[in-house]
Amino acid sequence: MVIRGHFQNGVIVPDEPVSLPEGTTVRIEVVDIEPKKLKRRGGMWKGRVVIADDFDTLPPELADAFGVGIE
């Protein structure tokens, strides 16, 4: 039997009414509804990402479009 509920004011509250005998042993399992996030660590993208040599150079057609011109 699965009984769904939520944690409120320090108490587990069932979402639907439940009738169990007094003293019934239950098991409470926390269900993580948030997607698991990848734990970030330094260097995890090493060798996977390459930055082009002209990364900081604005192409002339874009410079003209933005009115900044290249001098």
PyMOL Python script that loads the backbone (N, CA, C, O; Angstrom):
from pymol import cmd

cmd.read_pdbstr("""\
ATOM      1  N   MET A   1       0.852  -1.171   0.000  1.00  0.00           N
ATOM      2  CA  MET A   1       0.000   0.000   0.000  1.00  0.00           C
ATOM      3  C   MET A   1       0.899   1.236   0.000  1.00  0.00           C
ATOM      4  O   MET A   1       1.839   1.324   0.789  1.00  0.00           O
ATOM      5  N   VAL A   2       0.610   2.182  -0.879  1.00  0.00           N
ATOM      6  CA  VAL A   2       1.340   3.445  -0.931  1.00  0.00           C
ATOM      7  C   VAL A   2       0.388   4.554  -0.522  1.00  0.00           C
ATOM      8  O   VAL A   2      -0.705   4.689  -1.073  1.00  0.00           O
ATOM      9  N   ILE A   3       0.812   5.332   0.436  1.00  0.00           N
ATOM     10  CA  ILE A   3       0.023   6.463   0.906  1.00  0.00           C
ATOM     11  C   ILE A   3       0.829   7.720   0.617  1.00  0.00           C
ATOM     12  O   ILE A   3       1.929   7.891   1.142  1.00  0.00           O
ATOM     13  N   ARG A   4       0.298   8.579  -0.198  1.00  0.00           N
ATOM     14  CA  ARG A   4       1.001   9.815  -0.525  1.00  0.00           C
ATOM     15  C   ARG A   4       0.617  10.905   0.471  1.00  0.00           C
ATOM     16  O   ARG A   4      -0.514  10.962   0.955  1.00  0.00           O
ATOM     17  N   GLY A   5       1.574  11.755   0.758  1.00  0.00           N
ATOM     18  CA  GLY A   5       1.328  12.837   1.695  1.00  0.00           C
ATOM     19  C   GLY A   5       2.363  13.926   1.537  1.00  0.00           C
ATOM     20  O   GLY A   5       3.124  13.947   0.570  1.00  0.00           O
ATOM     21  N   HIS A   6       2.382  14.836   2.503  1.00  0.00           N
ATOM     22  CA  HIS A   6       3.335  15.931   2.473  1.00  0.00           C
ATOM     23  C   HIS A   6       3.745  16.284   3.901  1.00  0.00           C
ATOM     24  O   HIS A   6       3.081  15.913   4.870  1.00  0.00           O
ATOM     25  N   PHE A   7       4.843  17.003   4.001  1.00  0.00           N
ATOM     26  CA  PHE A   7       5.388  17.408   5.293  1.00  0.00           C
ATOM     27  C   PHE A   7       4.875  18.808   5.601  1.00  0.00           C
ATOM     28  O   PHE A   7       5.065  19.737   4.815  1.00  0.00           O
ATOM     29  N   GLN A   8       4.219  18.951   6.755  1.00  0.00           N
ATOM     30  CA  GLN A   8       3.631  20.242   7.114  1.00  0.00           C
ATOM     31  C   GLN A   8       3.770  20.468   8.606  1.00  0.00           C
ATOM     32  O   GLN A   8       3.317  19.648   9.404  1.00  0.00           O
ATOM     33  N   ASN A   9       4.388  21.562   8.986  1.00  0.00           N
ATOM     34  CA  ASN A   9       4.570  21.911  10.405  1.00  0.00           C
ATOM     35  C   ASN A   9       5.182  20.781  11.211  1.00  0.00           C
ATOM     36  O   ASN A   9       4.771  20.524  12.343  1.00  0.00           O
ATOM     37  N   GLY A  10       6.165  20.105  10.628  1.00  0.00           N
ATOM     38  CA  GLY A  10       6.881  19.060  11.347  1.00  0.00           C
ATOM     39  C   GLY A  10       6.173  17.718  11.423  1.00  0.00           C
ATOM     40  O   GLY A  10       6.611  16.836  12.161  1.00  0.00           O
ATOM     41  N   VAL A  11       5.091  17.543  10.676  1.00  0.00           N
ATOM     42  CA  VAL A  11       4.314  16.313  10.721  1.00  0.00           C
ATOM     43  C   VAL A  11       4.032  15.831   9.295  1.00  0.00           C
ATOM     44  O   VAL A  11       3.811  16.641   8.395  1.00  0.00           O
ATOM     45  N   ILE A  12       4.042  14.510   9.094  1.00  0.00           N
ATOM     46  CA  ILE A  12       3.658  13.938   7.808  1.00  0.00           C
ATOM     47  C   ILE A  12       2.136  13.892   7.755  1.00  0.00           C
ATOM     48  O   ILE A  12       1.498  13.296   8.622  1.00  0.00           O
ATOM     49  N   VAL A  13       1.553  14.526   6.730  1.00  0.00           N
ATOM     50  CA  VAL A  13       0.100  14.593   6.595  1.00  0.00           C
ATOM     51  C   VAL A  13      -0.307  13.854   5.323  1.00  0.00           C
ATOM     52  O   VAL A  13       0.136  14.227   4.237  1.00  0.00           O
ATOM     53  N   PRO A  14      -1.148  12.806   5.429  1.00  0.00           N
ATOM     54  CA  PRO A  14      -1.599  12.099   4.224  1.00  0.00           C
ATOM     55  C   PRO A  14      -2.440  13.010   3.336  1.00  0.00           C
ATOM     56  O   PRO A  14      -3.191  13.849   3.834  1.00  0.00           O
ATOM     57  N   ASP A  15      -2.312  12.841   2.007  1.00  0.00           N
ATOM     58  CA  ASP A  15      -3.107  13.630   1.071  1.00  0.00           C
ATOM     59  C   ASP A  15      -4.568  13.175   1.056  1.00  0.00           C
ATOM     60  O   ASP A  15      -5.462  13.977   0.784  1.00  0.00           O
ATOM     61  N   GLU A  16      -4.812  11.910   1.343  1.00  0.00           N
ATOM     62  CA  GLU A  16      -6.166  11.348   1.397  1.00  0.00           C
ATOM     63  C   GLU A  16      -6.372  10.737   2.792  1.00  0.00           C
ATOM     64  O   GLU A  16      -5.404  10.312   3.422  1.00  0.00           O
ATOM     65  N   PRO A  17      -7.610  10.687   3.279  1.00  0.00           N
ATOM     66  CA  PRO A  17      -7.858  10.049   4.585  1.00  0.00           C
ATOM     67  C   PRO A  17      -7.418   8.581   4.577  1.00  0.00           C
ATOM     68  O   PRO A  17      -7.626   7.867   3.596  1.00  0.00           O
ATOM     69  N   VAL A  18      -6.805   8.141   5.687  1.00  0.00           N
ATOM     70  CA  VAL A  18      -6.297   6.777   5.796  1.00  0.00           C
ATOM     71  C   VAL A  18      -6.812   6.162   7.091  1.00  0.00           C
ATOM     72  O   VAL A  18      -6.792   6.792   8.148  1.00  0.00           O
ATOM     73  N   SER A  19      -7.270   4.925   6.989  1.00  0.00           N
ATOM     74  CA  SER A  19      -7.743   4.222   8.178  1.00  0.00           C
ATOM     75  C   SER A  19      -6.811   3.044   8.448  1.00  0.00           C
ATOM     76  O   SER A  19      -6.833   2.040   7.736  1.00  0.00           O
ATOM     77  N   LEU A  20      -5.989   3.188   9.491  1.00  0.00           N
ATOM     78  CA  LEU A  20      -5.069   2.124   9.894  1.00  0.00           C
ATOM     79  C   LEU A  20      -5.271   1.858  11.378  1.00  0.00           C
ATOM     80  O   LEU A  20      -5.611   2.768  12.133  1.00  0.00           O
ATOM     81  N   PRO A  21      -5.062   0.620  11.795  1.00  0.00           N
ATOM     82  CA  PRO A  21      -5.164   0.320  13.225  1.00  0.00           C
ATOM     83  C   PRO A  21      -4.105   1.084  14.026  1.00  0.00           C
ATOM     84  O   PRO A  21      -2.982   1.277  13.558  1.00  0.00           O
ATOM     85  N   GLU A  22      -4.466   1.508  15.209  1.00  0.00           N
ATOM     86  CA  GLU A  22      -3.535   2.221  16.086  1.00  0.00           C
ATOM     87  C   GLU A  22      -2.288   1.373  16.310  1.00  0.00           C
ATOM     88  O   GLU A  22      -2.389   0.176  16.577  1.00  0.00           O
ATOM     89  N   GLY A  23      -1.112   1.989  16.201  1.00  0.00           N
ATOM     90  CA  GLY A  23       0.145   1.285  16.424  1.00  0.00           C
ATOM     91  C   GLY A  23       0.718   0.620  15.183  1.00  0.00           C
ATOM     92  O   GLY A  23       1.765  -0.023  15.256  1.00  0.00           O
ATOM     93  N   THR A  24       0.049   0.762  14.045  1.00  0.00           N
ATOM     94  CA  THR A  24       0.540   0.173  12.807  1.00  0.00           C
ATOM     95  C   THR A  24       1.899   0.754  12.459  1.00  0.00           C
ATOM     96  O   THR A  24       2.082   1.971  12.459  1.00  0.00           O
ATOM     97  N   THR A  25       2.849  -0.121  12.163  1.00  0.00           N
ATOM     98  CA  THR A  25       4.173   0.317  11.746  1.00  0.00           C
ATOM     99  C   THR A  25       4.117   0.733  10.282  1.00  0.00           C
ATOM    100  O   THR A  25       3.566   0.018   9.445  1.00  0.00           O
ATOM    101  N   VAL A  26       4.690   1.889   9.981  1.00  0.00           N
ATOM    102  CA  VAL A  26       4.711   2.386   8.607  1.00  0.00           C
ATOM    103  C   VAL A  26       6.150   2.735   8.236  1.00  0.00           C
ATOM    104  O   VAL A  26       7.003   2.939   9.100  1.00  0.00           O
ATOM    105  N   ARG A  27       6.390   2.798   6.950  1.00  0.00           N
ATOM    106  CA  ARG A  27       7.701   3.214   6.458  1.00  0.00           C
ATOM    107  C   ARG A  27       7.487   4.486   5.646  1.00  0.00           C
ATOM    108  O   ARG A  27       6.621   4.538   4.773  1.00  0.00           O
ATOM    109  N   ILE A  28       8.278   5.504   5.941  1.00  0.00           N
ATOM    110  CA  ILE A  28       8.155   6.776   5.236  1.00  0.00           C
ATOM    111  C   ILE A  28       9.369   6.920   4.326  1.00  0.00           C
ATOM    112  O   ILE A  28      10.514   6.820   4.767  1.00  0.00           O
ATOM    113  N   GLU A  29       9.094   7.156   3.053  1.00  0.00           N
ATOM    114  CA  GLU A  29      10.162   7.325   2.069  1.00  0.00           C
ATOM    115  C   GLU A  29       9.991   8.693   1.415  1.00  0.00           C
ATOM    116  O   GLU A  29       8.919   9.015   0.903  1.00  0.00           O
ATOM    117  N   VAL A  30      11.040   9.484   1.437  1.00  0.00           N
ATOM    118  CA  VAL A  30      10.982  10.797   0.814  1.00  0.00           C
ATOM    119  C   VAL A  30      11.164  10.623  -0.688  1.00  0.00           C
ATOM    120  O   VAL A  30      12.120   9.994  -1.142  1.00  0.00           O
ATOM    121  N   VAL A  31      10.236  11.187  -1.448  1.00  0.00           N
ATOM    122  CA  VAL A  31      10.286  11.116  -2.899  1.00  0.00           C
ATOM    123  C   VAL A  31      10.783  12.466  -3.397  1.00  0.00           C
ATOM    124  O   VAL A  31      10.137  13.495  -3.198  1.00  0.00           O
ATOM    125  N   ASP A  32      11.933  12.442  -4.042  1.00  0.00           N
ATOM    126  CA  ASP A  32      12.531  13.670  -4.547  1.00  0.00           C
ATOM    127  C   ASP A  32      11.892  14.005  -5.884  1.00  0.00           C
ATOM    128  O   ASP A  32      12.149  13.330  -6.881  1.00  0.00           O
ATOM    129  N   ILE A  33      11.061  15.042  -5.913  1.00  0.00           N
ATOM    130  CA  ILE A  33      10.381  15.398  -7.156  1.00  0.00           C
ATOM    131  C   ILE A  33      11.207  16.342  -8.016  1.00  0.00           C
ATOM    132  O   ILE A  33      10.862  16.576  -9.174  1.00  0.00           O
ATOM    133  N   GLU A  34      12.284  16.886  -7.477  1.00  0.00           N
ATOM    134  CA  GLU A  34      13.171  17.748  -8.252  1.00  0.00           C
ATOM    135  C   GLU A  34      14.095  16.881  -9.089  1.00  0.00           C
ATOM    136  O   GLU A  34      14.576  15.852  -8.615  1.00  0.00           O
ATOM    137  N   PRO A  35      14.350  17.281 -10.330  1.00  0.00           N
ATOM    138  CA  PRO A  35      15.291  16.505 -11.132  1.00  0.00           C
ATOM    139  C   PRO A  35      16.676  16.526 -10.509  1.00  0.00           C
ATOM    140  O   PRO A  35      17.104  17.531  -9.941  1.00  0.00           O
ATOM    141  N   LYS A  36      17.357  15.422 -10.622  1.00  0.00           N
ATOM    142  CA  LYS A  36      18.708  15.342 -10.073  1.00  0.00           C
ATOM    143  C   LYS A  36      19.610  16.296 -10.832  1.00  0.00           C
ATOM    144  O   LYS A  36      19.644  16.289 -12.063  1.00  0.00           O
ATOM    145  N   LYS A  37      20.333  17.109 -10.099  1.00  0.00           N
ATOM    146  CA  LYS A  37      21.254  18.043 -10.724  1.00  0.00           C
ATOM    147  C   LYS A  37      22.644  17.432 -10.737  1.00  0.00           C
ATOM    148  O   LYS A  37      23.080  16.803  -9.772  1.00  0.00           O
ATOM    149  N   LEU A  38      23.321  17.630 -11.844  1.00  0.00           N
ATOM    150  CA  LEU A  38      24.671  17.140 -11.972  1.00  0.00           C
ATOM    151  C   LEU A  38      25.562  17.959 -11.057  1.00  0.00           C
ATOM    152  O   LEU A  38      25.597  19.186 -11.150  1.00  0.00           O
ATOM    153  N   LYS A  39      26.281  17.285 -10.175  1.00  0.00           N
ATOM    154  CA  LYS A  39      27.165  17.984  -9.271  1.00  0.00           C
ATOM    155  C   LYS A  39      28.324  18.557 -10.079  1.00  0.00           C
ATOM    156  O   LYS A  39      29.009  17.826 -10.795  1.00  0.00           O
ATOM    157  N   ARG A  40      28.539  19.852  -9.964  1.00  0.00           N
ATOM    158  CA  ARG A  40      29.570  20.509 -10.739  1.00  0.00           C
ATOM    159  C   ARG A  40      30.922  20.370 -10.053  1.00  0.00           C
ATOM    160  O   ARG A  40      31.034  20.457  -8.830  1.00  0.00           O
ATOM    161  N   ARG A  41      31.930  20.154 -10.863  1.00  0.00           N
ATOM    162  CA  ARG A  41      33.290  20.105 -10.338  1.00  0.00           C
ATOM    163  C   ARG A  41      34.223  20.682 -11.393  1.00  0.00           C
ATOM    164  O   ARG A  41      33.960  20.568 -12.590  1.00  0.00           O
ATOM    165  N   GLY A  42      35.287  21.288 -10.958  1.00  0.00           N
ATOM    166  CA  GLY A  42      36.236  21.911 -11.871  1.00  0.00           C
ATOM    167  C   GLY A  42      36.835  20.908 -12.845  1.00  0.00           C
ATOM    168  O   GLY A  42      37.178  19.788 -12.466  1.00  0.00           O
ATOM    169  N   GLY A  43      36.958  21.320 -14.107  1.00  0.00           N
ATOM    170  CA  GLY A  43      37.601  20.493 -15.118  1.00  0.00           C
ATOM    171  C   GLY A  43      36.708  19.462 -15.770  1.00  0.00           C
ATOM    172  O   GLY A  43      37.186  18.676 -16.588  1.00  0.00           O
ATOM    173  N   MET A  44      35.433  19.436 -15.443  1.00  0.00           N
ATOM    174  CA  MET A  44      34.570  18.382 -15.988  1.00  0.00           C
ATOM    175  C   MET A  44      34.327  18.526 -17.491  1.00  0.00           C
ATOM    176  O   MET A  44      33.928  17.560 -18.141  1.00  0.00           O
ATOM    177  N   TRP A  45      34.563  19.721 -18.056  1.00  0.00           N
ATOM    178  CA  TRP A  45      34.387  19.931 -19.499  1.00  0.00           C
ATOM    179  C   TRP A  45      35.723  19.960 -20.242  1.00  0.00           C
ATOM    180  O   TRP A  45      35.759  20.225 -21.443  1.00  0.00           O
ATOM    181  N   LYS A  46      36.819  19.688 -19.530  1.00  0.00           N
ATOM    182  CA  LYS A  46      38.144  19.722 -20.151  1.00  0.00           C
ATOM    183  C   LYS A  46      38.193  18.756 -21.341  1.00  0.00           C
ATOM    184  O   LYS A  46      37.840  17.582 -21.226  1.00  0.00           O
ATOM    185  N   GLY A  47      38.640  19.282 -22.483  1.00  0.00           N
ATOM    186  CA  GLY A  47      38.757  18.467 -23.683  1.00  0.00           C
ATOM    187  C   GLY A  47      37.463  18.338 -24.474  1.00  0.00           C
ATOM    188  O   GLY A  47      37.463  17.742 -25.551  1.00  0.00           O
ATOM    189  N   ARG A  48      36.361  18.883 -23.967  1.00  0.00           N
ATOM    190  CA  ARG A  48      35.076  18.773 -24.656  1.00  0.00           C
ATOM    191  C   ARG A  48      34.662  20.082 -25.329  1.00  0.00           C
ATOM    192  O   ARG A  48      33.860  20.082 -26.263  1.00  0.00           O
ATOM    193  N   VAL A  49      35.213  21.186 -24.851  1.00  0.00           N
ATOM    194  CA  VAL A  49      34.823  22.493 -25.374  1.00  0.00           C
ATOM    195  C   VAL A  49      36.047  23.160 -25.987  1.00  0.00           C
ATOM    196  O   VAL A  49      37.121  23.192 -25.386  1.00  0.00           O
ATOM    197  N   VAL A  50      35.865  23.694 -27.201  1.00  0.00           N
ATOM    198  CA  VAL A  50      36.941  24.398 -27.882  1.00  0.00           C
ATOM    199  C   VAL A  50      36.450  25.799 -28.215  1.00  0.00           C
ATOM    200  O   VAL A  50      35.359  25.965 -28.760  1.00  0.00           O
ATOM    201  N   ILE A  51      37.247  26.801 -27.890  1.00  0.00           N
ATOM    202  CA  ILE A  51      36.903  28.182 -28.202  1.00  0.00           C
ATOM    203  C   ILE A  51      37.703  28.599 -29.427  1.00  0.00           C
ATOM    204  O   ILE A  51      38.925  28.455 -29.457  1.00  0.00           O
ATOM    205  N   ALA A  52      37.011  29.115 -30.434  1.00  0.00           N
ATOM    206  CA  ALA A  52      37.656  29.525 -31.680  1.00  0.00           C
ATOM    207  C   ALA A  52      38.663  30.649 -31.422  1.00  0.00           C
ATOM    208  O   ALA A  52      38.482  31.457 -30.510  1.00  0.00           O
ATOM    209  N   ASP A  53      39.724  30.692 -32.233  1.00  0.00           N
ATOM    210  CA  ASP A  53      40.752  31.726 -32.082  1.00  0.00           C
ATOM    211  C   ASP A  53      40.185  33.129 -32.254  1.00  0.00           C
ATOM    212  O   ASP A  53      40.673  34.068 -31.625  1.00  0.00           O
ATOM    213  N   ASP A  54      39.160  33.291 -33.097  1.00  0.00           N
ATOM    214  CA  ASP A  54      38.594  34.612 -33.344  1.00  0.00           C
ATOM    215  C   ASP A  54      37.338  34.885 -32.491  1.00  0.00           C
ATOM    216  O   ASP A  54      36.480  35.681 -32.875  1.00  0.00           O
ATOM    217  N   PHE A  55      37.248  34.232 -31.366  1.00  0.00           N
ATOM    218  CA  PHE A  55      36.076  34.354 -30.491  1.00  0.00           C
ATOM    219  C   PHE A  55      35.769  35.806 -30.132  1.00  0.00           C
ATOM    220  O   PHE A  55      34.603  36.202 -30.114  1.00  0.00           O
ATOM    221  N   ASP A  56      36.793  36.598 -29.846  1.00  0.00           N
ATOM    222  CA  ASP A  56      36.601  37.987 -29.418  1.00  0.00           C
ATOM    223  C   ASP A  56      36.532  38.972 -30.577  1.00  0.00           C
ATOM    224  O   ASP A  56      36.474  40.180 -30.347  1.00  0.00           O
ATOM    225  N   THR A  57      36.535  38.497 -31.794  1.00  0.00           N
ATOM    226  CA  THR A  57      36.509  39.367 -32.963  1.00  0.00           C
ATOM    227  C   THR A  57      35.098  39.461 -33.515  1.00  0.00           C
ATOM    228  O   THR A  57      34.457  38.448 -33.794  1.00  0.00           O
ATOM    229  N   LEU A  58      34.620  40.699 -33.669  1.00  0.00           N
ATOM    230  CA  LEU A  58      33.279  40.914 -34.203  1.00  0.00           C
ATOM    231  C   LEU A  58      33.355  40.943 -35.726  1.00  0.00           C
ATOM    232  O   LEU A  58      34.106  41.754 -36.270  1.00  0.00           O
ATOM    233  N   PRO A  59      32.614  40.098 -36.437  1.00  0.00           N
ATOM    234  CA  PRO A  59      32.640  40.106 -37.900  1.00  0.00           C
ATOM    235  C   PRO A  59      32.214  41.482 -38.432  1.00  0.00           C
ATOM    236  O   PRO A  59      31.337  42.125 -37.856  1.00  0.00           O
ATOM    237  N   PRO A  60      32.836  41.932 -39.531  1.00  0.00           N
ATOM    238  CA  PRO A  60      32.543  43.272 -40.067  1.00  0.00           C
ATOM    239  C   PRO A  60      31.065  43.519 -40.345  1.00  0.00           C
ATOM    240  O   PRO A  60      30.569  44.614 -40.084  1.00  0.00           O
ATOM    241  N   GLU A  61      30.348  42.519 -40.871  1.00  0.00           N
ATOM    242  CA  GLU A  61      28.925  42.735 -41.159  1.00  0.00           C
ATOM    243  C   GLU A  61      28.106  42.977 -39.898  1.00  0.00           C
ATOM    244  O   GLU A  61      27.127  43.723 -39.935  1.00  0.00           O
ATOM    245  N   LEU A  62      28.486  42.365 -38.789  1.00  0.00           N
ATOM    246  CA  LEU A  62      27.792  42.615 -37.528  1.00  0.00           C
ATOM    247  C   LEU A  62      28.193  43.963 -36.950  1.00  0.00           C
ATOM    248  O   LEU A  62      27.358  44.678 -36.395  1.00  0.00           O
ATOM    249  N   ALA A  63      29.458  44.309 -37.078  1.00  0.00           N
ATOM    250  CA  ALA A  63      29.916  45.615 -36.603  1.00  0.00           C
ATOM    251  C   ALA A  63      29.157  46.723 -37.318  1.00  0.00           C
ATOM    252  O   ALA A  63      28.737  47.691 -36.684  1.00  0.00           O
ATOM    253  N   ASP A  64      28.975  46.596 -38.632  1.00  0.00           N
ATOM    254  CA  ASP A  64      28.212  47.580 -39.399  1.00  0.00           C
ATOM    255  C   ASP A  64      26.754  47.622 -38.930  1.00  0.00           C
ATOM    256  O   ASP A  64      26.180  48.699 -38.771  1.00  0.00           O
ATOM    257  N   ALA A  65      26.165  46.454 -38.712  1.00  0.00           N
ATOM    258  CA  ALA A  65      24.762  46.366 -38.293  1.00  0.00           C
ATOM    259  C   ALA A  65      24.545  47.048 -36.935  1.00  0.00           C
ATOM    260  O   ALA A  65      23.491  47.633 -36.687  1.00  0.00           O
ATOM    261  N   PHE A  66      25.540  46.965 -36.074  1.00  0.00           N
ATOM    262  CA  PHE A  66      25.428  47.592 -34.746  1.00  0.00           C
ATOM    263  C   PHE A  66      25.961  49.026 -34.740  1.00  0.00           C
ATOM    264  O   PHE A  66      25.879  49.728 -33.731  1.00  0.00           O
ATOM    265  N   GLY A  67      26.512  49.451 -35.888  1.00  0.00           N
ATOM    266  CA  GLY A  67      27.006  50.821 -35.998  1.00  0.00           C
ATOM    267  C   GLY A  67      28.248  51.090 -35.194  1.00  0.00           C
ATOM    268  O   GLY A  67      28.486  52.225 -34.780  1.00  0.00           O
ATOM    269  N   VAL A  68      29.052  50.058 -34.962  1.00  0.00           N
ATOM    270  CA  VAL A  68      30.273  50.276 -34.172  1.00  0.00           C
ATOM    271  C   VAL A  68      31.491  50.356 -35.068  1.00  0.00           C
ATOM    272  O   VAL A  68      32.531  50.838 -34.620  1.00  0.00           O
ATOM    273  N   GLY A  69      31.416  49.907 -36.311  1.00  0.00           N
ATOM    274  CA  GLY A  69      32.528  49.988 -37.258  1.00  0.00           C
ATOM    275  C   GLY A  69      33.861  49.562 -36.673  1.00  0.00           C
ATOM    276  O   GLY A  69      34.111  49.748 -35.482  1.00  0.00           O
ATOM    277  N   ILE A  70      34.689  49.010 -37.482  1.00  0.00           N
ATOM    278  CA  ILE A  70      36.018  48.557 -37.042  1.00  0.00           C
ATOM    279  C   ILE A  70      37.035  49.577 -37.509  1.00  0.00           C
ATOM    280  O   ILE A  70      37.080  49.938 -38.685  1.00  0.00           O
ATOM    281  N   GLU A  71      37.848  50.035 -36.575  1.00  0.00           N
ATOM    282  CA  GLU A  71      38.866  51.025 -36.932  1.00  0.00           C
ATOM    283  C   GLU A  71      40.233  50.401 -36.979  1.00  0.00           C
ATOM    284  O   GLU A  71      41.215  51.086 -37.263  1.00  0.00           O
TER     285      GLU A  71
END
""", "prot")
cmd.dss("prot")
cmd.show_as("cartoon", "prot")
cmd.util.cbc("prot")
cmd.orient("prot")
